[in-house]
Amino acid sequence: MKLTTLAKVATDSSLPLLLSLARSFVTPLYRAGFLTGALNSGVLQHLSATGMDLDTLADALAITEDRHLLRAWLDLGVRLGELSIDTGTYRLKSRTAKALARPKNDSVAAALEEVVRFHLPVLLNGPAMLRHGDRLSMTDQDGTVIARSSRVVSAFVEEAIERVIDPAAALRLLEIGCGSGEYIRHAATLNPRLTALAVDYQTEVAAEAAANIARWGLSDRVEVRHADVRELELEPQFDLIAMHNNIYYFPLEERTKLLEQARSLLAPGGRLLLTTSCRGGNLSMEVLNLWFEFADFGGPLPDAIELADGLRRAGFGTVDVRRLIPGEQFCAFVASSPREHIA
Ligand SMILES: C[S@@+](CC[C@H](N)C(=O)[O-])C[C@H]1O[C@@H](n2cnc3c(N)ncnc32)[C@H](O)[C@@H]1O
């Protein structure tokens, strides 16, 4: 290197900045992007069982063309430290890659995918969207990924369900925005006499819930309907209405009406169980809040006090609020209908 070049570089403050960015931001971003692609393509899952050479892996992924590009992509994963290669066989290398490939960590894998595919774009494009008057729509997210990632809080939601389910009495449940249907399965396991109507607005989510309900042998007790809950015409027949992780799919100004509708569908003495992240939680929840602020169909995460007031305004008699995760703003709201049904 020429001395003049060295002098230029030594006095150029952009070079240390670039090196610090590469270390702190760029490599972690690349790793997150690679792992997300490896997860949603099935690469991690295939390699978790056994090491594979390029052609075996390409066959497993049904990639018939341009396999040299798959090699280039895999080699980048090796460079990032997520994979290893030994005599042509690719294997999972990093602890993170191995952990994410385990089926029991599926909700965390989906949460990573949610951050990379949906949270990053709102940070990237927010101001440009505002300049062009654009908003996010439901098709800007992937309902099946979200249904899986919502399960990161499953232990806490299940505890909330356990608190409201009487294990012995016959019980009619309506679940609004059922996602995978896992919470209905939990409720049905707690109470063998429970029957349910599960509703989800997204076609592919409702289809997956129906397939899951059939696979779990619950089709005779649980009906899954693809519908917008706001358009359902039902009798007031439900002992329990559950809404998990979806109040922010409804615009703020529509929420009282929705809660009134839920109350009107309860049998006398019935209860609404609503679990949700509220404002003021961790950074991911604040980005989720931003996403829904930018959405053309939903609204911000609720403020816990305002939501409790909204439930009272919607005609519920008592409203019990419980924080489900210590130190977090993830709450369960249990609202009881008055004993006498209000038409
Ligand atoms: C974040 S997911 C949560 C899924 C599930 N409740 C859970 O906690 O795992 C929110 C779900 O609510 C559904 N949803 C949103 N608006 C709805 C509406 N108007 N009627 C019925 N379902 C709705 C979405 O389709 C989505 O599947």
PDBQT file of the ligand as one rigid body, heavy atoms in Angstrom, charges set to zero:
ROOT
HETATM    1  C1  LIG A 401     -51.581 -13.398  16.201  1.00  0.00    +0.000 C 
HETATM    2  S1  LIG A 401     -52.711 -14.580  15.624  1.00  0.00    +0.000 S 
HETATM    3  C2  LIG A 401     -53.073 -15.439  17.134  1.00  0.00    +0.000 C 
HETATM    4  C3  LIG A 401     -53.562 -16.831  16.913  1.00  0.00    +0.000 C 
HETATM    5  C4  LIG A 401     -53.963 -17.586  18.197  1.00  0.00    +0.000 C 
HETATM    6  N1  LIG A 401     -55.073 -16.940  18.861  1.00  0.00    +0.000 N 
HETATM    7  C5  LIG A 401     -52.776 -17.686  19.148  1.00  0.00    +0.000 C 
HETATM    8  O1  LIG A 401     -52.704 -16.956  20.125  1.00  0.00    +0.000 OA
HETATM    9  O2  LIG A 401     -51.897 -18.511  18.878  1.00  0.00    +0.000 OA
HETATM   10  C6  LIG A 401     -54.202 -13.636  15.400  1.00  0.00    +0.000 C 
HETATM   11  C7  LIG A 401     -55.280 -14.388  14.656  1.00  0.00    +0.000 C 
HETATM   12  O3  LIG A 401     -56.504 -13.650  14.743  1.00  0.00    +0.000 OA
HETATM   13  C8  LIG A 401     -57.199 -13.820  13.514  1.00  0.00    +0.000 C 
HETATM   14  N2  LIG A 401     -58.146 -12.728  13.289  1.00  0.00    +0.000 N 
HETATM   15  C9  LIG A 401     -57.868 -11.428  13.099  1.00  0.00    +0.000 A 
HETATM   16  N3  LIG A 401     -58.973 -10.718  12.861  1.00  0.00    +0.000 NA
HETATM   17  C10 LIG A 401     -60.004 -11.586  12.896  1.00  0.00    +0.000 A 
HETATM   18  C11 LIG A 401     -61.424 -11.460  12.696  1.00  0.00    +0.000 A 
HETATM   19  N4  LIG A 401     -61.961 -10.268  12.404  1.00  0.00    +0.000 N 
HETATM   20  N5  LIG A 401     -62.183 -12.562  12.801  1.00  0.00    +0.000 NA
HETATM   21  C12 LIG A 401     -61.626 -13.761  13.075  1.00  0.00    +0.000 A 
HETATM   22  N6  LIG A 401     -60.292 -13.945  13.256  1.00  0.00    +0.000 NA
HETATM   23  C13 LIG A 401     -59.487 -12.876  13.175  1.00  0.00    +0.000 A 
HETATM   24  C14 LIG A 401     -56.077 -13.788  12.488  1.00  0.00    +0.000 C 
HETATM   25  O4  LIG A 401     -56.484 -14.353  11.254  1.00  0.00    +0.000 OA
HETATM   26  C15 LIG A 401     -54.967 -14.554  13.190  1.00  0.00    +0.000 C 
HETATM   27  O5  LIG A 401     -54.967 -15.924  12.852  1.00  0.00    +0.000 OA
ENDROOT
TORSDOF 0
